Amino acid sequence: MRIDQNPLFRKVIVPWYDSEAACYIAIFFMFTVVLFGFAGISAARENIAYHEHVWVPVFLVVMSGGVIIFTTIRLIRRYSRRFSK
């Protein structure tokens, strides 16, 4: 992270993609992907012809769940650093 050039106040400049709003938006969209993946799993299990393709929605659920977990950990660390000072 870059540091502001003002010598009186050294404030860390957070990129837009690492801001709290971007993290919350990413969590929201990944949650919708999780719901979409669960719908895909149920649709693939209902039709016998699609049983071999159930790995695609499972992959979506696992990957978006990982993004949700890691983004939540990032936010928790950010809050803990902010309130520990």
C-alpha positions as CSV (number, residue, x, y, z in Angstrom):
1,M,0.0,0.0,0.0
2,R,1.2,3.5,-0.8
3,I,1.6,6.2,1.8
4,D,0.3,9.7,1.3
5,Q,3.0,12.3,0.5
6,N,1.8,14.7,3.2
7,P,4.5,14.7,5.9
8,L,2.1,15.7,8.7
9,F,-0.4,12.8,8.3
10,R,0.8,9.5,7.0
11,K,-2.4,7.9,5.9
12,V,-2.5,4.6,4.0
13,I,-4.2,4.8,0.7
14,V,-6.4,1.8,0.2
15,P,-7.1,0.8,-3.5
16,W,-10.7,0.8,-4.5
17,Y,-10.8,-3.0,-5.0
18,D,-9.7,-3.5,-1.4
19,S,-12.1,-1.0,0.2
20,E,-14.8,-2.2,2.7
21,A,-17.6,-1.4,0.2
22,A,-15.9,-3.5,-2.5
23,C,-15.5,-6.4,0.0
24,Y,-19.2,-6.2,1.0
25,I,-20.3,-6.1,-2.7
26,A,-18.1,-9.1,-3.4
27,I,-19.6,-11.0,-0.5
28,F,-23.1,-10.2,-1.7
29,F,-22.4,-11.4,-5.3
30,M,-20.6,-14.5,-4.1
31,F,-23.6,-15.3,-1.9
32,T,-25.9,-15.1,-5.0
33,V,-23.5,-17.4,-6.8
34,V,-23.7,-19.8,-3.9
35,L,-27.5,-19.8,-4.2
36,F,-27.2,-20.3,-7.9
37,G,-24.9,-23.2,-7.3
38,F,-27.3,-24.8,-4.9
39,A,-30.1,-24.4,-7.5
40,G,-27.8,-26.0,-10.0
41,I,-27.1,-28.9,-7.7
42,S,-30.7,-29.6,-7.1
43,A,-31.5,-29.3,-10.9
44,A,-28.7,-31.7,-11.8
45,R,-29.7,-34.2,-9.2
46,E,-33.4,-34.2,-10.4
47,N,-32.5,-35.1,-14.0
48,I,-30.6,-38.4,-14.4
49,A,-28.9,-37.2,-17.6
50,Y,-27.2,-34.4,-15.7
51,H,-25.8,-36.4,-12.8
52,E,-22.3,-36.5,-14.3
53,H,-22.3,-32.7,-14.5
54,V,-23.1,-32.0,-10.9
55,W,-19.5,-31.1,-10.3
56,V,-19.9,-27.7,-12.1
57,P,-22.4,-26.3,-9.5
58,V,-20.4,-27.9,-6.7
59,F,-17.3,-26.2,-8.0
60,L,-19.2,-22.9,-8.0
61,V,-20.4,-23.3,-4.4
62,V,-16.9,-24.3,-3.2
63,M,-15.1,-21.5,-5.0
64,S,-17.6,-18.7,-4.1
65,G,-17.7,-20.0,-0.5
66,G,-13.9,-19.7,-0.4
67,V,-14.1,-16.1,-1.6
68,I,-16.7,-15.3,1.0
69,I,-14.6,-16.9,3.8
70,F,-11.3,-15.1,2.8
71,T,-13.1,-11.8,2.3
72,T,-14.7,-12.1,5.7
73,I,-11.3,-12.9,7.3
74,R,-9.9,-9.8,5.6
75,L,-12.6,-7.6,7.0
76,I,-12.3,-9.1,10.5
77,R,-8.5,-8.5,10.4
78,R,-9.1,-4.9,9.2
79,Y,-11.7,-4.3,12.0
80,S,-9.4,-5.8,14.7
81,R,-6.5,-3.7,13.6
82,R,-8.7,-0.6,13.6
83,F,-10.1,-1.1,17.1
84,S,-6.9,-2.5,18.7
85,K,-5.1,0.9,18.4
